[in-house]
Amino acid sequence: MQTLPFEKNRYYYGKMLTSGDFQAEQKYINGKRNFLNSMLLGNGVLCGLGVLNLDDLSILVESGAAIDSEGREIIVDKSVVKKVYALPGFQKEDTDCFSLCLRYHEEETQPVYAVNRKEGQNEYENNRIKEGYELFLIDKRILDRQFHLDSEFFVETELFSTKDYRVVLRLPAIGCKGRKLRISIESEKKSNARKSVELAYDLQMPVFLTREMNHCLEIRERIELSKSGEKERKDYWVFCSQSELKESSVLILPVGQKRERKELELKVRLTRDEPEELIRRELGKMGLEFHENFGEDSFVRLADLYMRHTDTACVIRYVDESVRSYIPLPSGEAQRNLYMSYYDNGEWTTPVQEKEVLAETPSEERVFFPEVSCGTLEIPLAENMRKGAICYSSEIVHGLGPGNVCVITGLDETEEGVGNLRKVPAVIYGDAGLFAEKNPNGTSVETAVKVWKDRGSFQVAAQVYGEQNTVLLTMHWIAWKYPQVNKETEDDIEKKQGWIAPAEAAVNLKPGGRHFFRVNFHNMQPCTLKYEVTEEHGGKIKEDGTYTAPRRTGVYEVKISCEEYPEICTYVYAVVV
């Protein structure tokens, strides 16, 4: 029904009101309310409307409320039981899965005698219009094939398509610096053949990092779906670094036996805006023409009914309610916040984020976290060692490098448990003799630690001053080191001692092939890199390090240097074969 533009009655003295005027009044009020419902709430379930499988042929739909795509309220005032085969749209032989849907329905009721009827009009007219609902079935495959308008919010590419499978990779078209981003691989089965597919791809990402702090995301998946139309999604989370670039690429390279598949590239824009702002802008761009021309069907999807065909009937296997869409209501905000408080809502902080926070925070406001290392050591004792004798461990490398490192040690002991029925492991830090009464079978020793600052190692000395009950002391050690915070010298230290090295010194490429050269930073913070091809006609390389090989074979050199310290550089080689 056409509601735009809105029209309402203009009242004036002496106006004669007809049924058309009153209908226009109702149309205006209902149209405005439905318009606001559609724009503010959308299409979905407000409350209730659960679907239960009572037996092989019957379902129960609980009472509840919903809003359809035209903004009309659909009220199911009490629970209702329905036979599946009695619902409109049921076709016994056509499908294995139906979608149970709810739509708005109204009917005229309460017939009354028409007093001032004209010639040719009915003697009786219905005095009321009753608003209600209708339940019906639709083939799930029809809904899955419905047209969905592509959104500029995503960039995607088809990894491959065969007669059995179609696999698509999708990610947001804009990456927010300093935030996570999801890469999805969506697979769809196109046949009923019992076949699987192997995914083997490397995603080279100059500005994105995996949880392992790697610029290369390795995708190794086995996809095995059973029926035509079945779908599956795999998600991978990456972190967008604080790069100064405005655009970067994601190279999708097949590996192993799948190298005959083509190399792909997706371009992603970069911004410092927050994801919430991007989403608000994207959704706000949709005009009224979009809602009118590409709006959803005027019904609400409640559940999918998976059926099983027998010789005599078509029965319900199970009910899937995960397909329904709920509308969040302001009235449930307090309860929603209570439920959310039971889940971890923390941000994923990567080491790169910590380094960037340190780089941007004044030194007097920084909070430094120590580097920690730990392990075990053993000190052999001579038999019947006299009291007061001292023994030493070998020199142990703690792995934190040279500098001020603190090391503590604890003696590994085993004490009697409750009722002396079991042994309880324990570690005693400090003077073990203080626990002699609780553990009379233990060895009383006192320990000390010597740390060699320049060598990055330490040695433990132990003095036995009680009864000796073992010939081998097993000890745990913990070492920690705080980073240097001398602001006057940290830039000089980075410049003098820092260096970079390529993750791959040389790579083999096809003519026109693409590759991202990754670099490892040593003794320095990650910084902006500059890439350049050292010879003419040696290929092209972008600001983010994405290299495109030339069409002729040969070995080509690429220089990678720090933009701030050009003398810190390295070289990589592309072998075009």
Beta strands, then each sheet from edge to edge (+ up, - down):
strand 1: 44-48
strand 2: 51-53
strand 3: 58-61
strand 4: 64-67
strand 5: 73-76
strand 6: 80-83
strand 7: 97-113
strand 8: 124-139
strand 9: 154-161
strand 10: 165-172
strand 11: 174-176
strand 12: 180-189
strand 13: 196-204
strand 14: 208-209
strand 15: 216-224
strand 16: 231-240
strand 17: 247-254
strand 18: 264-271
strand 19: 300-309
strand 20: 314-320
strand 21: 371-380
strand 22: 390-392
strand 23: 396-397
strand 24: 406-416
strand 25: 423-429
strand 26: 445-452
strand 27: 457-464
strand 28: 472-481
strand 29: 499-502
strand 30: 506-509
strand 31: 514-516
strand 32: 519-522
strand 33: 529-533
strand 34: 540-541
strand 35: 546-548
strand 36: 554-562
strand 37: 569-576
sheet 1: 1+ 4- 5+
sheet 2: 2+ 3- 6+
sheet 3: 8+ 7- 19+ 20-
sheet 4: 9+ 10- 12+ 16- 14+
sheet 5: 11+ 18+ 17- 13+ 15-
sheet 6: 21+ 28- 24+ 25-
sheet 7: 22+ 27- 23+
sheet 8: 22+ 27- 26+
sheet 9: 29+ 32-
sheet 10: 30+ 37+ 36- 33+
sheet 11: 31+ 35- 34+
end
